[in-house]
């Protein structure tokens, strides 16, 4: 089946540093990818929609300068958390839609900001 | 505004029993209703999905029942096993283009006791 990968799977960083998370569709082309954030025991919260070759669309309340998204190719989208702070610690998950709309999720990235 | 409401929040079932999770939606434009299974520290995995032109879909031990007039759908897990212990999310979406976004329910934490 279709696979979406994420790298890294977990990252620990110091407050004030920037962290980049990669999301790749391994066996299909994804013109659109989605980035979610999930807190413990909560549902997935859509942060932004990443479109290949154009600017990302951010959900209300998500700081676009804080969470930089780049969709450089049909198989790669990146999320950069800039000047990370402890409140940015969370589980970040990307996903992509295949043909006929089946949406596949990556394994997630656990970010811990000290 | 929570467009997809899921219940119960948590569910404990004995091995071999039937697990039932319910979801209700508001947006009548939704035309795709998937269920996702998520284990701790992992991304959600598509379990089963239904479109509103059918009232039931079965895949192995998993069945979706769909009631269009009531705007409700449910997941039934037959012969529940300890390995089914996970968090389950219902979702809904309008359309099946690459940019179609999912609206998630709040999630149900299922525990199947041996």
Contacts between the chains, C-beta under 8 A, distances in Angstrom:
chain1	res1	chain2	res2	distance
A	4	B	43	7.7
A	6	B	43	7.7
A	30	B	98	7.0
A	31	B	98	4.8
A	31	B	99	7.8
A	32	B	98	4.3
A	32	B	99	4.6
A	34	B	101	6.5
A	34	B	102	7.9
A	41	B	107	7.8
A	41	B	109	7.3
A	42	B	106	7.7
A	42	B	107	7.3
A	43	B	89	6.4
A	43	B	104	4.8
A	43	B	105	6.8
A	43	B	106	5.1
A	43	B	107	5.0
A	44	B	44	7.1
A	44	B	89	7.2
A	44	B	104	5.2
A	46	B	101	6.3
A	46	B	102	7.8
A	49	B	99	6.4
A	49	B	101	6.5
A	51	B	99	7.3
A	91	B	41	7.9
A	93	B	43	5.0
A	93	B	44	7.4
A	95	B	43	7.8
A	97	B	96	7.7
A	97	B	97	7.6
A	97	B	98	4.8
A	97	B	99	7.5
A	97	B	100	6.5
A	100	B	96	6.0
A	101	B	32	6.2
A	101	B	93	7.2
A	101	B	95	7.5
A	101	B	96	3.0
A	101	B	97	7.3
A	101	B	100	5.9
A	102	B	46	6.4
A	102	B	49	7.5
A	103	B	34	7.3
A	103	B	46	7.1
A	103	B	93	7.9
A	103	B	102	6.1
A	104	B	46	6.8
A	105	B	36	7.5
A	105	B	43	3.9
A	105	B	44	4.8
A	105	B	45	7.1
A	106	B	43	5.2
A	107	B	42	5.8
A	107	B	43	4.7
A	108	B	41	7.1
A	108	B	42	6.5
A	108	B	43	4.6
A	110	B	41	7.1
